[in-house]
Amino acid sequence: MSKTSGSADQVEGEGSYTAAEEYDQAARDFVQRGKVKKAAQDAAPEDAREARELEEAEKEGLAHARSEKKG
């Protein structure tokens, strides 16, 4: 049961404090268990072609983000 169950005076939903606390705790646990290095290795591109594709996708995404800020 969550901390907010039965409490009508706490704001939850988008921007949920409970969800943010749970995420932060899970992230701390992930780091403390030493899983960051393996996860980074697993996420690394397998070859130069994949690295280029990822770089191009990142550039495209950033370009979209910049254009949305202007508009």
C-alpha positions as CSV (number, residue, x, y, z in Angstrom):
1,M,0.0,0.0,0.0
2,S,1.4,3.4,-0.9
3,K,2.0,6.2,1.5
4,T,-0.9,8.2,0.1
5,S,-3.6,5.5,0.4
6,G,-6.5,6.8,2.4
7,S,-5.2,10.3,2.4
8,A,-7.4,12.7,0.4
9,D,-5.4,15.8,1.2
10,Q,-2.2,14.8,-0.7
11,V,-1.8,15.7,-4.3
12,E,-0.8,12.8,-6.5
13,G,-1.0,12.1,-10.2
14,E,1.2,13.9,-12.7
15,G,4.1,15.0,-10.6
16,S,3.5,12.3,-8.0
17,Y,5.8,12.8,-5.0
18,T,5.4,9.1,-4.1
19,A,6.5,8.0,-7.6
20,A,9.4,10.4,-7.6
21,E,10.6,9.0,-4.2
22,E,10.2,5.4,-5.4
23,Y,12.2,6.2,-8.6
24,D,14.9,7.9,-6.7
25,Q,15.2,5.0,-4.3
26,A,15.3,2.5,-7.2
27,A,18.0,4.5,-9.0
28,R,20.1,4.6,-5.8
29,D,19.7,0.9,-5.3
30,F,20.8,0.2,-8.9
31,V,24.0,2.2,-8.4
32,Q,24.7,0.7,-5.0
33,R,24.4,-2.8,-6.4
34,G,27.1,-1.9,-8.9
35,K,25.0,-2.5,-12.1
36,V,25.8,0.8,-13.8
37,K,29.0,-0.4,-15.6
38,K,27.4,-3.5,-17.0
39,A,24.3,-1.6,-18.1
40,A,26.5,1.0,-19.9
41,Q,28.4,-1.8,-21.6
42,D,25.2,-3.6,-22.7
43,A,23.8,-0.3,-24.1
44,A,27.0,0.5,-26.1
45,P,26.8,0.3,-29.9
46,E,27.9,-3.0,-31.2
47,D,29.9,-1.6,-34.2
48,A,30.8,1.6,-36.0
49,R,27.6,1.6,-38.1
50,E,25.4,1.4,-35.1
51,A,27.4,4.2,-33.4
52,R,26.8,6.4,-36.5
53,E,23.1,5.7,-36.5
54,L,22.8,6.5,-32.8
55,E,24.8,9.7,-33.3
56,E,22.6,10.8,-36.3
57,A,19.4,10.0,-34.3
58,E,20.7,12.1,-31.4
59,K,21.4,15.0,-33.7
60,E,18.0,14.8,-35.3
61,G,16.3,14.7,-31.9
62,L,18.2,17.7,-30.7
63,A,17.3,19.6,-33.8
64,H,13.6,18.9,-33.1
65,A,14.0,20.0,-29.5
66,R,15.6,23.3,-30.5
67,S,12.9,24.0,-33.2
68,E,10.2,23.3,-30.6
69,K,11.7,25.8,-28.2
70,K,11.7,28.5,-30.8
71,G,8.1,27.9,-31.9
